[in-house]
Amino acid sequence: MKLQPDQFNAPFINAYEPGWISVNGEKYTGALIVSSEQGCSPWSATHFVDLQPDHFRELLLSRPELVIFGSGAQLRFPRPLWLAPLIQMGIGVETMDTPAACRTYNVLASEGRRVVAALLPPDAI
């Protein structure tokens, strides 16, 4: 059986610490959207308590099959109203703390999945 190495052309989350996330070697200090198809960009969200449906509507631009939501330093589930724009389009959403979301994004992106990680900073509560 011939095996092919994974093709990893998507942005790669290298590291994270309280206060920052590194994507392809570049450190970001705020909330971040990392798309396997469209790269990395700041997210207009800042804190969990300030989230609104419009923050999640931004994620539709990448047309992902799955969104990984990193809720900050601890696991906090978004309100169903916030996720309605994604659910209406048939896009799956998984919620986890930001460190777990970073690791999960890397695995799914390396498999060639159309995945978006919407990440609040790892120190955000």
N, C-alpha and C positions, 0 to 999 in steps of 0.2 A: 504494500500500500504506500503510495507516494504521499508524503506530508508536506504541506506548505506552511511556511512561517506566517504568523499573523502580520497583516499589513496595518501599520499604525501611523496613518497620516493625520489623524485627528489631534487636536491639542491635548497635551498630557499634563495632568496635575502632578507636579514634581514633589511638592512639600506643602505643609500647612503648620502654622503655629498660631497661638492667640495673637490676633491683630493682622494676620496676612495669610494669603494663599499664593503659591507660586505655580504659574502655568507656563510651560516651555521655558523655564528659567527666569521669568519676569514676575516680580512680586506685585501683588494687588492688595490694597489695604481695605477696600470697601466690599460691599455686596457685588456679586459677580455672576454673569451668565457664561457658561462654558458649553459650546455646542460642538458636537463631533463633526458637523457639516459646515458651520459658519464661523468657527473660531471663538474668541473670547472677547467679552465686552462688559463694561460696568452695568450693574443692575440698578434701577432707580429705587429699589427697596433699600431700607436702611436698618430698620429694627422689626422684629416679629410683630410687635403690637401695632405698628403702622401699616401693615400689609392690607391691600385692597385688591379687588378683582382685576383692576388695571395692571397691577404688577405681574399677575399671571398671564394676562392677555399678551404682554410683551413676548412671552415665550412661544406664542403661536407663529411668530415670524420665521422660525427655524423649521417649522413643520416636522417636529420630532414624533417618533412613535412612542417615546417614553420621556417623562420629566422626572428627574431625581431632585427633590427639594431638600436642601440642607438647612435645617432650622436653627443653626447656631451651635452653641456649646452643649445644649441639651435637646433632647427630642421633644418637639412641640408640634402638634398636628394642626394644619391649616383648617380654617372653617370651610365647610362645603361651598359656601357662596364664593369664596376666593377662587376655588378650583373650577367653578362652573364653566368658564370659557374653555378650559381644556377638556373637561368631561364631555361637553356638547360636541366637540370635534373628534371624540373617540380616542383621545390621547391618554395613556396610562400615567398615573402619578404615584410615585413612591416617596415617602417621607422618612427621613432619618436625620441624626445629628450631622453637622457639616463634615467632620472627619470621616464618618462612614460613607457619606454621599460622595466625597472625593474619591475614595477607593472604589466604590461601586461604579462611578462614572468611568474611571480608567478601564475597568474590566469590560464593561459594555461597549465602550468606544473601540477598544482593541479587537472586539469581535465583529466590528463593522456595523454596529447598531446605530440608528439615528436617535441619539440620546442628547438631552440637554440637562445640564446640572445648573440649578438656580440656587446659589449658595449665599447664605448670610455668613458674615465673618465667623470664624470658629470661636471667638470670644463673645459674640452677641447672644444675649439671653432674652 
